[in-house]
């Protein structure tokens, strides 16, 4: 079993990503060369950045359930070990990165006008509810 190349840099071509995937399947999961190349050929257009940001469901939809799950786990493990390394740099010259999103699908620290508008409307709705509640229960009824 040979050592694996580092994950391709963020701007790696689709061909470089396919070669990386084929290498991983053949050398680390003992998939025959031709089958590994056929599976890797299903990666059509994505670059190295997509390899790092796609989630397990995307890997499964591209490569199938078994191969997609294995590849996703392997790539995440490799990225984690690169992140934990002292230098943190990749062989291609880039740095290890991963997409981080919060529960709203935003990058932490970023601002979204849509989210701000929804929060504002939610606050206005809540205040309207409180005012109507107070009026209904606490204003005297006059006949």
Phi, psi and omega in degrees: 000118181277165179283151183276146172289160176294153175304145182299152179296166184304325182263017180299145180288161175303325178297317179296322178294317178298319178297319178298313181297315179299317179299314180299311181299316184286312188274338183247342179237009176055034174281133178306148186307311183297318179293321178298318179293322177295317177295315181296330180295344178287344173280108189267302194237344187293148178261187180299328180294323178290326177301326181277334187256340180296143178270178185298327180295323178291316177302317180294322180290331179279311190254356186097166187297309186291304182295321180297318179294316179297314181296317179301312181298317181295313181298317180296321178296316179297316180295323178295319180290326176292322181293325181280346181293158184292323183278320180074010179256150180268164178298328181282357177102344179276183175246153181293130180222155172215151180285130176240128179228149176270188184293345178264003180082015181254153173289132181306134180092346180275163180241143179233124180297324180297316179294321178296319179294318179295320178296317179298314179296322177297319179295316178299317179298318180295317179297318177300319177298314181299317180297313181294324178297313181296319180295318184293316187267337188244347176276138180291145178272128179248133178244000000 
